[in-house]
Amino acid sequence: MTYEHTLKKLHHIKSPGLNQILETWKAPNGPNELKEKMKKIFQEGDRSYFETRPIIDDFLQYSARDVEDLIEVHEKMLQQDSYGLWL
């Protein structure tokens, strides 16, 4: 099988979303409940929400939770040597 053929086959595989990863790996906080709210704000293009200082509490919590949980999920992946799970 050629490299190009392999890439074509992988192109159709959908990568999991962050909330799916957090849920699958049983992140301490679970899926980020603010995801839909932030997604809507991003899609509406209201940049003032993110330019406001100090940063609005919802945005700060949303960002911090992803980082906190990703660190723990990464540690779980390393312990289980399961990086290939998503390939």
Secondary structure, 3 states (H helix, E strand, C coil): CCHHHHHHHHHCCCCCCHHHHHHHCCCCCCCCCCHHHHHHHHHHCCCHHHHCCCCCHHHHHHHHHHHHHHHHHHHHHHHHCCHHHHC
